[in-house]
């Protein structure tokens, strides 16, 4: 028989410990059984150091990292929906297909959101670096010798 969260007589600290254990088991199960979840986790693990490496302020770094986590969260929810539907039965049903497709669309939107945030900040970083480099090179070329100027 599966685990029951609302066990009789369990409260307080033990209930929190149980909840953490159930959450950990859910993470392990999802990443063990879902290839897409593993791929998204690997992508997140790779992109987090990239976000820290970028030469930008803390706000940009926090934004880059914080928009990776919703992708994993929505993927976990999608996996839960798919597991529950598969538990009901394997026969084709319009409502089952709609629920799975909707959950998949939610993951897609989370990925799209993360992609556009990353793209926007990376463009901003590169544009800022280009403008600083350009203005520094322009200021060295356009120096004026003030000693040769006469008052009018």
C-alpha positions in Angstrom: 0.0 0.0 0.0 1.2 3.5 -0.8 2.2 6.2 1.6 -0.6 8.3 3.2 0.2 11.8 4.2 -2.7 12.2 6.6 -1.6 9.4 8.9 -3.4 9.1 12.2 -1.4 10.5 15.1 1.3 12.1 13.0 1.7 15.8 13.5 4.2 18.6 13.9 7.8 17.9 13.2 7.3 14.2 12.1 4.7 15.4 9.6 7.2 17.8 8.1 9.9 15.1 8.0 7.5 12.8 6.2 6.6 15.5 3.7 10.3 16.1 2.9 10.8 12.3 2.5 7.8 12.1 0.1 9.1 15.1 -1.9 12.5 13.5 -2.2 11.0 10.2 -3.3 9.0 12.1 -5.9 12.1 13.9 -7.3 14.0 10.6 -7.5 11.1 8.8 -9.1 10.6 11.5 -11.7 14.2 11.8 -12.7 14.6 8.0 -12.7 11.6 7.4 -15.0 11.4 10.5 -17.1 14.2 11.2 -19.7 13.0 14.7 -20.4 13.2 15.6 -16.7 16.8 14.4 -16.6 17.6 16.5 -19.7 16.1 19.6 -18.1 17.9 19.0 -14.9 21.2 18.6 -16.8 20.5 21.9 -18.7 19.7 23.6 -15.4 22.9 22.3 -13.8 24.9 23.6 -16.8 23.2 27.0 -17.0 23.4 27.9 -13.3 27.2 28.4 -13.3 26.9 30.2 -16.6 24.5 32.7 -14.9 27.0 33.2 -12.2 29.9 33.6 -14.7 28.2 36.4 -16.6 29.7 39.8 -15.8 26.4 41.4 -14.6 24.8 42.5 -11.4 23.1 40.3 -8.8 19.6 41.0 -10.1 20.4 39.7 -13.6 22.0 36.6 -12.1 19.1 35.9 -9.8 16.7 36.4 -12.7 18.6 33.9 -14.9 18.7 31.3 -12.2 15.2 31.8 -10.9 13.6 31.3 -14.4 15.2 27.9 -14.7 13.5 26.4 -11.6 9.9 26.9 -12.9 10.7 24.6 -15.8 11.7 21.8 -13.4 8.6 22.5 -11.2 6.2 22.4 -14.1 7.9 19.2 -15.4 7.3 17.6 -12.1 3.6 18.6 -12.2 3.3 17.3 -15.7 4.9 14.0 -14.7 2.4 13.7 -11.7 -0.5 14.3 -14.1 0.7 11.7 -16.6 1.3 9.1 -13.8 -2.2 9.7 -12.4 -3.8 9.3 -15.8 -1.8 6.2 -16.6 -2.8 4.8 -13.3 -6.5 5.2 -14.3 -6.0 3.1 -17.4 -4.0 2.8 -20.6 -7.0 3.0 -23.0 -7.2 6.1 -25.2 -9.6 8.8 -23.9 -10.1 12.3 -25.1 -10.0 13.8 -21.6 -6.8 11.9 -20.8 -5.1 13.1 -24.0 -6.3 16.7 -23.3 -4.9 16.6 -19.7 -1.5 15.3 -20.9 -1.3 17.8 -23.8 -2.2 20.7 -21.5 0.5 19.7 -19.0 2.9 19.4 -21.9 1.9 22.9 -23.1 2.6 24.2 -19.6 6.1 22.8 -19.7 6.6 24.3 -23.2 5.5 27.8 -21.9 7.8 27.5 -19.0 10.7 26.7 -21.3 9.8 29.5 -23.7 9.6 31.9 -20.8 13.1 30.9 -19.5 14.5 31.1 -23.1 13.3 34.6 -23.6 14.5 35.8 -20.2 17.9 34.3 -20.9 18.0 35.7 -24.5 16.9 39.2 -23.3 19.5 39.3 -20.5 22.3 37.9 -22.7 21.5 40.5 -25.5 21.6 43.2 -22.8 24.9 42.0 -21.5 26.5 41.8 -24.9 25.0 45.2 -26.0 26.2 46.8 -22.8 29.8 45.4 -23.3 29.7 46.5 -26.9 28.6 50.1 -26.0 31.2 50.3 -23.3 34.0 49.1 -25.6 32.8 51.4 -28.4 32.6 54.5 -26.1 36.0 53.7 -24.7 37.6 53.5 -28.1 35.8 56.6 -29.3 37.0 58.6 -26.3 40.6 57.7 -27.0 40.4 58.7 -30.6 38.7 62.1 -30.0 40.9 63.7 -27.5 41.2 67.4 -27.6 44.4 69.2 -26.7 43.0 71.9 -24.5 46.3 73.8 -24.3 46.0 74.9 -27.9 42.5 76.5 -27.4 42.2 80.2 -26.8 39.4 82.0 -25.0 37.0 83.8 -27.2 
